[in-house]
Amino acid sequence: MITSYDVILSPVITEKATKLTEANQVVFRVALGATKPSIAKAVEALFKVKVKAVNTLRVKGKKKLFRGKAFERSDFKKAVVTLEEGFQIDITTGL
């Protein structure tokens, strides 16, 4: 059985993601197979908020070098969740 914790992996805490909180949006790293409805349902269940919209983007892994050895970072998926007016998620407090 897939739980909300399997869909929402972690919050994304960057300057750009922090700036989006002013527009009532929160950014999460989600499972690669997660769909927009499942992300919305998971956020509503975990944080007790009302979701207005979900936008997703898939980030391809980069090819990097470490001590002369080549490797590739994993692909991952991000979700930008827009909340209804009056709702807010404070990522710093945790669950």
C-alpha positions as CSV (number, residue, x, y, z in Angstrom):
1,M,0.0,0.0,0.0
2,I,1.4,3.4,-1.0
3,T,1.3,6.0,1.8
4,S,1.6,9.8,1.6
5,Y,5.2,9.4,2.8
6,D,6.0,7.3,-0.2
7,V,4.7,10.1,-2.6
8,I,6.2,13.1,-0.8
9,L,9.9,12.5,-0.2
10,S,11.2,15.8,1.1
11,P,10.7,19.6,0.8
12,V,13.0,21.5,-1.5
13,I,14.7,24.3,0.5
14,T,16.4,26.7,-1.9
15,E,16.2,30.4,-2.4
16,K,13.8,30.1,-5.3
17,A,11.6,27.7,-3.4
18,T,11.6,30.0,-0.4
19,K,10.6,32.9,-2.6
20,L,7.6,30.9,-3.9
21,T,6.1,30.8,-0.4
22,E,5.1,34.5,-0.9
23,A,2.9,33.3,-3.8
24,N,1.3,30.6,-1.5
25,Q,3.3,27.8,-3.2
26,V,5.5,25.0,-1.7
27,V,8.0,22.8,-3.6
28,F,8.5,19.1,-2.8
29,R,10.7,16.3,-4.1
30,V,8.3,13.5,-5.0
31,A,8.5,9.9,-6.3
32,L,9.1,9.5,-10.0
33,G,5.9,7.6,-10.5
34,A,3.7,10.1,-8.6
35,T,0.8,11.7,-10.4
36,K,-0.6,15.2,-9.8
37,P,-3.8,13.8,-8.1
38,S,-1.8,11.6,-5.8
39,I,0.6,14.4,-4.9
40,A,-2.4,16.7,-4.1
41,K,-4.1,14.0,-2.0
42,A,-0.8,13.3,-0.1
43,V,-0.2,17.0,0.7
44,E,-3.8,17.5,1.9
45,A,-3.5,14.4,4.1
46,L,-0.1,15.2,5.6
47,F,-0.4,18.9,6.2
48,K,-4.2,19.4,6.6
49,V,-4.4,22.1,3.8
50,K,-6.5,22.6,0.7
51,V,-4.5,22.2,-2.6
52,K,-5.5,24.5,-5.5
53,A,-3.1,23.2,-8.2
54,V,0.0,20.9,-8.7
55,N,2.7,21.5,-11.3
56,T,5.4,18.8,-11.8
57,L,8.7,18.8,-13.5
58,R,11.2,16.0,-14.0
59,V,14.9,16.8,-13.5
60,K,17.3,14.7,-15.5
61,G,20.5,13.6,-13.7
62,K,23.7,15.3,-14.6
63,K,26.9,13.6,-15.6
64,K,29.7,14.5,-13.1
65,L,33.2,13.6,-12.2
66,F,34.5,12.7,-8.7
67,R,38.3,12.1,-8.4
68,G,38.5,11.3,-12.1
69,K,35.7,8.8,-12.0
70,A,32.5,9.5,-14.1
71,F,29.1,9.0,-12.6
72,E,25.6,10.2,-13.2
73,R,23.2,11.7,-10.6
74,S,19.8,10.1,-10.3
75,D,16.7,11.6,-12.1
76,F,14.1,13.1,-9.7
77,K,10.7,14.7,-9.9
78,K,9.7,18.0,-8.2
79,A,6.2,19.3,-7.5
80,V,5.2,22.9,-7.1
81,V,2.0,22.8,-5.0
82,T,-0.2,25.9,-5.0
83,L,-2.4,26.2,-1.9
84,E,-5.8,27.7,-1.6
85,E,-6.1,31.2,-0.1
86,G,-5.8,31.2,3.7
87,F,-3.7,28.0,3.9
88,Q,0.0,27.8,4.6
89,I,2.7,25.2,5.2
90,D,5.7,25.9,7.4
91,I,8.4,23.5,6.2
92,T,10.8,24.4,9.0
93,T,8.6,23.0,11.7
94,G,8.4,19.4,10.2
95,L,5.7,16.9,10.8
